[in-house]
Amino acid sequence: MPYKITHTAAPKVVEWISTGRGVSVWQSVDLSDPGKQVMTPSINAYGQRTSKPSWEFGNEPIHTFTSLDEFIVQADKVVKRFHVGVRRSGNGLTLKVTDAGSAKIRTAVTDAGEGAYHLFDYAEEKNVVIMAPDGEPVSLAVYCERCKTEELKRLAALAK
């Protein structure tokens, strides 16, 4: 079964595959963030196997890929953008979304439909961004062919 990636991850995946480094997917073992997954090249810049990205991930990747055919790309669109309240955590070191803000996020994600999710854009606009799938997913190779970026098309050709 192909591994689903976002259109923002596609350029890095194509680069890693086309340069022969492969892609490893790591699963979080942190109980505070059990669903989190990250991708890294399987082989680092020195030609050695990549070690786990941080303490919060398992010792071995859950998947390793070497072909563009093993990925599908899901383009997403912004459905809604809004501000939510935040509060200091119990120890005062981090910020947390308020209970009312969390409820507002859950409602907006549900209303956006299947496959919808949220991101935090606190760097620029200090908002929550609700995202949803934009059309059907396509193979990474097809995505590269349709892409307007010549560099992505060139790298995809190298990966074949």
C-alpha positions as CSV (number, residue, x, y, z in Angstrom):
1,M,0.0,0.0,0.0
2,P,1.5,3.4,-1.0
3,Y,2.5,5.8,1.8
4,K,0.5,9.1,1.7
5,I,2.5,12.4,1.8
6,T,1.5,16.0,1.5
7,H,2.4,18.1,-1.5
8,T,4.8,20.1,0.7
9,A,6.8,16.9,1.5
10,A,7.0,15.8,-2.1
11,P,10.1,17.8,-3.2
12,K,12.2,16.4,-0.3
13,V,11.0,12.8,-0.9
14,V,11.8,13.1,-4.7
15,E,15.3,14.5,-3.9
16,W,16.1,11.7,-1.4
17,I,14.9,9.0,-3.8
18,S,16.6,10.5,-6.8
19,T,20.0,10.8,-5.1
20,G,19.7,7.1,-3.9
21,R,19.3,7.9,-0.3
22,G,15.8,6.5,0.2
23,V,13.2,7.6,2.7
24,S,12.7,6.3,6.2
25,V,9.5,6.9,8.2
26,W,9.9,7.1,12.0
27,Q,7.0,6.6,14.5
28,S,6.9,8.5,17.8
29,V,7.1,6.5,21.0
30,D,6.4,9.6,23.1
31,L,3.1,8.9,24.9
32,S,2.3,12.7,24.6
33,D,2.3,12.4,20.8
34,P,1.7,8.8,19.8
35,G,0.5,9.4,16.2
36,K,3.4,11.6,15.1
37,Q,5.5,10.4,12.2
38,V,8.5,12.0,10.5
39,M,10.5,11.2,7.4
40,T,14.2,11.4,7.0
41,P,16.6,10.2,4.2
42,S,17.6,6.6,4.9
43,I,21.2,7.3,4.2
44,N,22.8,10.5,5.5
45,A,25.1,12.9,3.7
46,Y,28.1,10.8,4.8
47,G,26.7,7.6,3.2
48,Q,25.8,6.1,6.6
49,R,22.4,4.9,7.8
50,T,20.5,7.7,9.3
51,S,20.0,7.5,13.1
52,K,16.6,8.2,14.7
53,P,15.7,11.9,14.5
54,S,15.3,12.5,18.2
55,W,14.6,10.8,21.6
56,E,10.9,10.7,20.9
57,F,11.2,8.2,18.0
58,G,11.8,4.5,18.0
59,N,15.2,3.0,17.4
60,E,14.3,1.7,13.9
61,P,12.2,3.3,11.2
62,I,8.7,1.7,10.6
63,H,9.1,1.9,6.8
64,T,11.9,2.4,4.4
65,F,11.2,3.4,0.7
66,T,13.4,3.5,-2.3
67,S,11.0,4.2,-5.2
68,L,8.6,7.1,-6.2
69,D,6.0,4.4,-6.9
70,E,5.7,3.8,-3.1
71,F,4.2,7.2,-2.5
72,I,0.9,9.0,-3.2
73,V,0.5,12.7,-2.8
74,Q,-2.5,14.4,-1.3
75,A,-2.8,18.1,-2.1
76,D,-4.5,20.1,0.6
77,K,-6.4,23.4,0.8
78,V,-7.0,25.9,3.5
79,V,-10.6,25.7,4.6
80,K,-10.7,28.1,7.5
81,R,-8.3,30.2,9.6
82,F,-9.1,31.6,13.0
83,H,-7.6,32.7,16.3
84,V,-8.0,30.6,19.5
85,G,-7.1,31.5,23.1
86,V,-4.0,30.1,24.8
87,R,-3.0,29.7,28.4
88,R,0.2,28.9,30.2
89,S,0.7,25.2,31.1
90,G,0.7,24.1,34.7
91,N,4.5,24.5,35.0
92,G,4.4,27.8,33.1
93,L,6.9,26.7,30.5
94,T,4.6,26.1,27.5
95,L,1.4,27.5,26.0
96,K,-1.7,25.4,25.7
97,V,-4.9,26.0,23.7
98,T,-7.8,26.7,26.1
99,D,-10.6,24.2,26.5
100,A,-12.9,26.4,24.5
101,G,-10.3,26.8,21.8
102,S,-9.8,23.0,21.6
103,A,-13.6,22.6,21.2
104,K,-13.7,25.2,18.4
105,I,-10.8,23.4,16.6
106,R,-12.5,20.0,16.9
107,T,-15.8,21.4,15.5
108,A,-14.1,23.1,12.6
109,V,-12.1,20.0,11.7
110,T,-15.3,17.9,11.8
111,D,-17.2,20.4,9.7
112,A,-14.4,20.5,7.1
113,G,-15.0,16.8,6.3
114,E,-13.1,13.5,6.1
115,G,-9.3,13.8,6.1
116,A,-9.4,17.3,7.5
117,Y,-6.8,18.4,10.1
118,H,-5.4,21.5,11.8
119,L,-2.1,23.3,12.0
120,F,-0.9,26.1,14.2
121,D,0.3,29.2,12.4
122,Y,1.7,31.1,15.4
123,A,4.8,32.2,13.7
124,E,3.1,34.8,11.5
125,E,-0.6,35.3,12.0
126,K,-1.1,33.6,15.4
127,N,-4.0,31.4,14.0
128,V,-5.2,27.9,13.7
129,V,-5.5,26.7,10.1
130,I,-8.0,24.1,9.1
131,M,-6.8,22.0,6.1
132,A,-8.7,19.5,4.0
133,P,-7.9,17.3,1.0
134,D,-8.1,19.0,-2.3
135,G,-9.2,16.3,-4.8
136,E,-8.0,12.7,-5.0
137,P,-4.5,11.6,-4.1
138,V,-2.2,10.8,-7.1
139,S,1.0,8.8,-7.3
140,L,4.2,10.8,-6.6
141,A,5.4,10.2,-10.2
142,V,2.1,11.6,-11.6
143,Y,2.3,14.5,-9.2
144,C,5.8,15.3,-10.5
145,E,4.7,15.2,-14.1
146,R,1.9,17.6,-13.4
147,C,4.1,19.9,-11.3
148,K,5.1,23.3,-12.6
149,T,8.5,23.1,-11.0
150,E,11.2,22.1,-13.5
151,E,13.6,21.0,-10.8
152,L,11.0,18.5,-9.4
153,K,10.4,17.1,-12.9
154,R,14.2,16.7,-13.3
155,L,14.7,14.9,-10.0
156,A,11.7,12.6,-10.7
157,A,13.3,11.7,-14.0
158,L,16.6,10.8,-12.2
159,A,14.6,8.6,-9.8
160,K,13.2,6.3,-12.5
